Amino acid sequence: MKYSYLIPLLFFISCSAPEKEVIEDEEVVPEEIVAKVPRTQITSDVPSYQFSFGNLELNQHLNETDLRVFKHYGEFYTEDFNIYRLDRIDYLAESYFIDDINLYFIDSLLVKIQAYLREDKTHEFMNRYGKAKIVINDYHNKKLLETESILTKSNGKFEINEKLDYYKLKWLTEDADIEYMVNKKVDSANFIKAEDIRHFDDKRHRYKLTFTAKDFNYQMAWVKWESYKQSRGLVAEPASED
């Protein structure tokens, strides 16, 4: 048995003559000194402010518009027509539902605002702006309306028929014309994320909200006319002092 072996062995060790204590030189291994690593400081490019889409106002002067998050996209027709495009979406307070913004200035006044949305806001805008004019121009949806209604009733409320996949809603107010375009024709399996769409006013965006000044069409006509005159050399040169 295990215990019968251990007991005699322990007795033999206890009765043996004591041996001189032998002190062996032990090699002293110095403790490894671990250098203190300074705490990692993480810096981030977080703006000290946020730009809010709600701060934009039509007919606002260029010099009074906060353009720190925008980039000058270019001049068109004449030097009086300028477009700015959102450049830093991480500074945008409403980036959770807005993908891109375009600002149109004519003669240094903000006359058109375009916002591209991440999700459909049809019902929200109808509740906010009231009764809208719906515009349907494509064959598929016109054919659908031969057997379907534009509005359907759900939970006591009227809503846009979900089967409609391309339409525009328009509101005419005292201060601005508002248009909301919905385009669901893009195959969801091949749908391109809005952040991957880098072309200006790309038609692959699904949801576009536009605010225009009441005289926007008149101003655009004036810009194009001025551009035409310049191209034809019809602009009179300023008189010389001689």
WOWO-V71512 format. One record per helix or strand of 3 or more residues. SS is the DSSP state (~ for helix, > for strand). FROM is the first residue (numbers start at 0). TO is the last residue. If there is no record, write none. Layout:
BEGIN
{{SS & FROM & TO} {SS & FROM & TO}}
END
This chain:
BEGIN
{{~ & 1 & 14} {~ & 52 & 54} {~ & 61 & 63} {> & 69 & 74} {> & 80 & 85} {~ & 88 & 90} {> & 97 & 105} {> & 108 & 116} {~ & 121 & 128} {> & 132 & 134} {~ & 138 & 143} {> & 150 & 153} {> & 156 & 159} {> & 165 & 171} {> & 175 & 182} {~ & 187 & 189} {~ & 193 & 195} {> & 206 & 212} {~ & 215 & 230}}
END
